Amino acid sequence: MVYRRLCAKYGYEPEESAFVEDNAANVSGAEKAGLTGHVYTSDGALLAFLQRHGLI
């Protein structure tokens, strides 16, 4: 799966990675691979997601 390959390439575990995309199907795929996913709908929602997960 592409998400796991990218994590491995850059030295991250899927469980410590986040994926943001406006396509829910792609986010679902990332979540199935173990990443934390967020479907982008607005800047405010993205900001809240990033804050909630301690990414900013």
Sequence and secondary structure as in RCSB ss.txt:
>XXXX:A:sequence
MVYRRLCAKYGYEPEESAFVEDNAANVSGAEKAGLTGHVYTSDGALLAFLQRHGLI
>XXXX:A:secstr
 HHHHHHHHHT  GGG EEEES HHHHHHHHHTT EEEE   HHHHHHHHHHTT  
